Amino acid sequence: PASSTRRRSSTSAPRAERTGVDRSSGIDCLIDIKLISIFHADPGAESRPAMKESLKSSLPGIPMLLAMLAGVAAGAWLAIAGGLQAGSVPNLIGGLALASVSAFCMAGLYMVEPNQSAVLSLFGKYVGTVKENGLRWNNPFFAKKKVSQRVRNFESGKLKVNELDGSPIEIASVIVWQVVDASEAVYNVDDYESFVHIQAESALRAMATSYPYDQHEDGQLALRSHASEVGEHLKQELQERLADAGIAVLDARISHLAYAPEIAQAMLQRQQANAIIAARTRIVAGAVGMVEMALAELQKNGVVQLDEERKAQMVSNLLVVLC
């Protein structure tokens, strides 16, 4: 027994050691995972500044153009005069330099049309946005990208999606939008026009799956019967997607709505059946109301006294005639 006890103790010790090794390795793995998650996290995800538009002043372009033309003319005159006179090399060099600088400064001229903005950048750094109309002038080293802020609209293509009940439908929409922040439109997305078209289709698909095609219950919103509410939902959905691109959605409406061709005939028959049922239900309700009114008038005026059996027979006859 003593030897067996020693054997058990000797076997239990390695087990404890192995268990300790496994636990320590598990702790090391957890520490490694935490360190990896820390090192792979984006350090600028929370501190990255949001792009916001800032207005940049500019000089009138016409006076600057006249001044630069005068500089080119004066430089040319000095260069020609220095070339004709012997020993006037400084005049020649000064005239060429003046003409060259004046001609280079003409690169700072640009034109801004009404409802248009010019986004300026210096060697990749955003400088500001100019919204003053007409011929303007800024630093020739500024890169200028013009963004139209006019109201635009487009009609999306017909999309085939499944509505809330799972039936395939065809749907299209008309979107009215406008750029309200030129800097966000240029720097937050790659191509803001393509971004609007793609996000409009995505928002339309998401909205179409949230509503049934027809109203099945009282108070239920449907695509066909609640166009205003559905359009407002589409507008809000699209505005949330386009907010970071500096774009405002002015209006969103459904322009085409129909069942898919493969189920259109079956859905038409179902609509006709529902219409027939609704019509018959209204006829029956009207007939019952007329019978109740007739019995009440007979009893009120005392024209005839009817027992329950005669009342039942009269009701049956009236319903047969009216329905």
Stockholm file with secondary structure:
# STOCKHOLM 1.0

chainA/1-323         PASSTRRRSSTSAPRAERTGVDRSSGIDCLIDIKLISIFHADPGAESRPAMKESLKSSLPGIPMLLAMLAGVAAGAWLAIAGGLQAGSVPNLIGGLALASVSAFCMAGLYMVEPNQSAVLSLFGKYVGTVKENGLRWNNPFFAKKKVSQRVRNFESGKLKVNELDGSPIEIASVIVWQVVDASEAVYNVDDYESFVHIQAESALRAMATSYPYDQHEDGQLALRSHASEVGEHLKQELQERLADAGIAVLDARISHLAYAPEIAQAMLQRQQANAIIAARTRIVAGAVGMVEMALAELQKNGVVQLDEERKAQMVSNLLVVLC
#=GR chainA/1-323 SS CHHHHHHHHHHHHHHHHHHHHHHHHHHHHHHHHHHHHHHHSCTTTTTCCCCCCCBCCCEEHHHHHHHHHHHHHHHHHHHHHHHHSTTCHHHHHHHHHHHHHHHHHGGGEEEECTTEEEEEEETTEEEEEECCCEEEECCTTCEEEEEECSCEEEECCCEEEECTTSCEEEEEEEEEEEESCHHHHHHTSSCHHHHHHHHHHHHHHHHHTTSCSSCCSTTCCCTTTCHHHHHHHHHHHHHHHHGGGTEEEEEEEEEEEEECHHHHHHHHHHHHHHHHHHHHHHHHHHHHHHHHHHHHHHHHHTSCCCCHHHHHHHHHHHHHHHC
#=GC SS_cons         CHHHHHHHHHHHHHHHHHHHHHHHHHHHHHHHHHHHHHHHSCTTTTTCCCCCCCBCCCEEHHHHHHHHHHHHHHHHHHHHHHHHSTTCHHHHHHHHHHHHHHHHHGGGEEEECTTEEEEEEETTEEEEEECCCEEEECCTTCEEEEEECSCEEEECCCEEEECTTSCEEEEEEEEEEEESCHHHHHHTSSCHHHHHHHHHHHHHHHHHTTSCSSCCSTTCCCTTTCHHHHHHHHHHHHHHHHGGGTEEEEEEEEEEEEECHHHHHHHHHHHHHHHHHHHHHHHHHHHHHHHHHHHHHHHHHTSCCCCHHHHHHHHHHHHHHHC
//
